[in-house]
């Protein structure tokens, strides 16, 4: 069954805040929602994410604030809260990357890395506001 994954396209920008956070962390400053298989899921304001955790030596291929911006926030959120099983979270991430216009080559490489490394963080709160 094909997965229907989309996010609220009415909002042109997802608002994030940097103040008081480590250099690589961002706080969602305004809630937004996305839809997976007709289920609306809200990402609440105050959620902290590192966006796409891309090592600096790969920035030439995957700039840290590339098309993965929304997909990364959503993946962090649904993985930490266990809203779907881990593999489903990773598939949602891939689907959102492809929807964002990222090339299939880049999207599948990011998906492969997320699939490998998401095991460590699934169901755990990665970041807090300290």
C-alpha positions in Angstrom: 0.0 0.0 0.0 1.5 3.4 -1.0 2.1 5.8 1.9 0.4 9.1 1.7 2.8 11.4 3.4 2.5 15.2 3.3 3.0 18.2 5.5 1.0 21.3 5.8 1.8 23.1 2.6 -0.3 26.2 3.6 2.5 27.3 5.9 5.4 28.6 3.8 7.9 28.6 6.6 8.5 26.4 9.6 9.7 28.8 12.3 12.7 27.8 14.4 14.5 29.6 17.1 18.3 29.5 18.0 18.4 31.6 21.1 19.8 29.9 24.2 20.6 26.6 22.4 23.8 24.9 21.4 25.2 25.9 18.0 23.7 22.9 16.1 20.2 22.8 17.8 17.0 24.5 16.8 13.7 24.9 18.7 10.4 24.8 16.8 8.9 28.2 17.7 5.5 27.7 16.1 3.6 24.4 15.9 2.9 22.8 12.5 1.3 19.6 11.3 1.8 17.0 8.6 -0.3 14.1 7.5 0.6 10.5 7.2 -2.1 8.1 5.8 -4.8 10.6 6.6 -3.6 11.0 10.2 -2.8 14.6 11.2 0.3 14.8 13.4 1.2 18.1 15.1 4.8 19.0 15.9 4.5 21.2 18.9 6.3 24.4 19.6 9.3 23.9 21.9 10.4 20.7 20.2 14.2 20.7 19.9 16.0 19.2 16.9 19.4 19.2 15.2 17.7 19.1 11.8 19.8 16.8 9.6 22.8 15.5 11.4 25.2 15.7 8.5 29.0 15.6 9.2 30.7 18.7 7.9 32.9 16.7 5.4 29.7 15.8 3.6 28.2 19.3 3.3 29.4 19.5 -0.3 26.9 16.8 -1.1 24.2 17.4 1.6 24.2 21.0 2.8 23.0 21.0 6.4 19.9 23.1 5.7 19.0 21.5 2.4 15.7 20.0 1.3 16.0 17.7 4.3 14.9 20.5 6.7 11.3 19.5 7.1 11.9 15.7 6.7 14.5 15.9 9.5 12.3 17.7 11.9 9.5 15.3 11.3 11.7 12.3 11.6 13.2 13.4 14.9 9.7 14.1 16.3 8.0 10.9 15.3 11.1 8.8 16.2 11.5 10.3 19.7 7.8 9.9 20.4 7.5 6.4 18.8 4.5 7.5 16.8 5.4 4.8 14.3 7.7 1.9 14.4 11.4 2.7 13.6 11.3 1.4 10.1 8.1 3.3 9.3 9.7 6.5 10.7 12.6 6.0 8.3 10.3 5.4 5.3 8.3 8.5 6.1 11.7 10.4 6.2 12.5 9.0 2.7 9.1 9.9 1.3 9.3 13.5 2.6 12.8 13.9 1.1 11.5 12.8 -2.3 8.5 15.1 -2.0 10.8 18.0 -1.2 12.5 17.7 -4.6 15.7 16.1 -3.5 17.3 13.8 -6.1 16.6 10.1 -5.6 20.3 9.5 -5.3 20.7 12.0 -2.4 17.4 10.9 -0.8 18.3 7.2 -0.7 21.8 7.9 0.7 20.3 10.0 3.5 17.7 7.3 4.1 20.4 4.6 4.3 22.3 6.6 6.9 19.2 7.4 8.9 18.2 3.8 8.8 21.5 2.7 10.2 21.9 5.4 12.9 18.3 5.9 14.0 18.5 2.6 15.9 20.5 4.5 18.6 18.0 7.3 19.1 14.6 5.7 18.4 12.3 6.4 21.4 14.8 8.6 23.2 14.7 12.3 23.7 17.9 13.5 22.0 17.9 17.1 23.1 16.6 19.2 25.9 16.7 22.9 26.5 19.6 23.2 28.9 
